[in-house]
Amino acid sequence: MFLALGVVLNIIESLLPVLIPVPGVKLGIANTIGLIVLYFYGAKEYILIGFLRVLLVALLRTGIGSTAFLLSLSGWLISTLFVLIVYLFNKASIYGLSMGSAGMHGVGQIIMVMIIYQMPQMINYLPILVISGIISGNVLALLSSELLKRLDKIMK
């Protein structure tokens, strides 16, 4: 169910008008599902749901060989590694995890763009993606935190 929600939220967000007309900048609403899965089920499920969401969205929207898939996959991989390291060894708050994850997603995307297009100067775009990621990560942490409180009451 969480995988389906993540895929649907990702697709819905891609259909909405762009609030900030800056390439690569989006809210990332589907990432709330990942945080919820991490807190309710654990790291293994977090990895599985996240990877499958990236894969399914690519299959449904852009194709596995597309640049969009590679950017999404690289962003997911770097942000997931960050989240797991911090979650397992530091027990950061949902705010720290969400903001760090969103910022690191931008790092993964920039690395992939630099590899695909052989453009090392893309590193100059990194502050834009990291700062916007931290801002969106904060918003998503607030949303995730509220959802976790409500789900915790329901699941008890």
C-alpha positions, 0 to 999 in steps of 0.5 A: 500500500505504501509503495502504491501511495508513493508512486501515485504521489510522485505521478500526481506531483509531476502533473501539478504546475511547477511552483518554482520554475527552477530545473530540478527543484520540486517538493518531493511529496512522495518522500513522506512515504519513505520516511513513514516506512522507515519509522514504522517498518525499518531500514530494509523496507525503506530501501525496498519501497524507495527503490521500487518507487523509483523503478515503477515511476520510471516504468510508468512515465519515462522508461528505464533508460531515460535520463530522468530515471538515472537522475532519480535513481542517483538522487535516491541512492545518495539520499538513501545512503545518507538517511541510513547512515544517520538513522542507524548511527545517530538517530536524528530527528525526522527533520534532520533525516528529511532535510539531509535526504532532500539535500543529498538527493540534489547531490546525487542528481548533480553527480549524475548530470556531471557524468552523463553530460561531461559537464563538471561546471554543473557543480555550480548548480549544487547550492541551488538544489541543496538549499531548495532540498533543505527547504522542501525537506523541512516542509516534508518533515512537518507533514511526515511528523503529523502523519506519523502521529496520526498513523501511530494512533490508528495502528495502536 
